[in-house]
Amino acid sequence: MTYKSIVLPVISEQPGKGAAIIAAALARVSGGVLRLLYPRGESVENARFRYPTLGDSFFVQVEEASRELAESRERETRAKLEETVADCWLDGIASDQADGDGAVPHLRWEPVDADPPDAIRLQGGLYDLLVMDDAGRADRELVDAALFQTGRPVLLAPDERAPIGNPAIPERAMIGWNRSAEAGRAVVTALPLLQMAKSVVICAIRTAAKQGPSPSQLAEYLAHHSVAAEIIRPDPKGAPIGEVLLDAATENGADLLIAGANYGTRLREVMPGGVTAQLLRHARLPVLLSH
C-alpha cells in the first residue's frame, strides 16, 4: 500500500506551511498525486434551488457582487499554496522531479462548490490520506466529516512545526495502542509511514484490562510487514490518557503519533474530554488518526 492520492483541504487564505510541506513530500516519495481541495462555498445555483422564494433577481445581485471577490481570493490562495508546494519540491526534497520550467508534477487544484465539510464528504471516497492543518483541525464540523464520515485516515500536521530532513520519513513513529478496532485500522492505514520510519515504538498505557490484540500481537503483526517495534507501558497515574500519550511521544523522541479516533455519543462527534479531542487540541507533532 502507498499513498497515491493525497488531499490537502484549503481551509484558510494562508494554509499551514507544515501541512503543505508534509503533503507534498508524501506525494513525492509515493509517486502519488497531491490534490489541493478548495471549497468555494455553496454555489448560487444550489442556493437558488434551495431558497426559491427569494427570487431570481436577488441571486443575480448576489452573484454579481461576490464573483469577482471570490475569484480574486481563489487566485491569491492558489498562488501562495502552489508556491509553498513548489518550494518543497525544489528545495532539496524533490529537485530531481521538477520539470524544465519549475512546475511541480502530480499537483491538482480542485475547487468544489460546497462548504469545507461538505467538500470533504463529497470527495472522501477517492483519496488514500487527508492532510489537515491547524485551521482544519480547529473546525469541528470539518473534523467530524474527515474522521467519521469518509472512512479515510487523517494526518494532522501542525503549522509551526518545521520538518527536519525529509518530512515524509519519520525518524521515530509511536503507536498509541488500546486494543481497539479503531487503533488497528490506524496501524493498517499507517503502514507506509511505519515501513519508512527508522524506528517504531508501541505505547500501551496501563489501564483496566481490555479485550483485543495485545501489544505483543501488534508487534508480531508489524514484524510480518517488515516493521520492528519495541513496546513501552507507561503508568498514567490518574492523568488523562491523551496527555500521557503525548508526554510519552515527547519522552521517546517521536515525530509521528498514530492512534485510533473515537466519538463518544450517538451523535457522530468528538467527545470533548476524550483522547481524540485531547490529541486534536494539544498535539504539537504530526498525528495520524483513523476511525
Buried (B, 14 or more C-beta within 10 A) or exposed (E): EBBBBBBBBBBBEBBBBBBBBBBBBBBBBBEBBBBBBBBBBEEBEEBBEEEEEEEEEEBEEBBEEEEEEEEEEBEEBBEBBBEBBBBBBBEEBBEEBBEEEEEBBBBEBEBBBBBBBBBBBBBBEEBBBBBBBBBBBBBEEBBBBBBBBBEBBBBBBBBEBEBEEBBBBBBBBBBBBBBBEBBBBBBBBBBBBBBBBEBBBBBBBEEEEEEEBBBEEBBEBBEEEEBEBEBBEBEBEEEBBBBBBBEBBEEBEBBBBBBBBBBBEEEEBBEEEBBBBBBBEEBEBBBBBBB
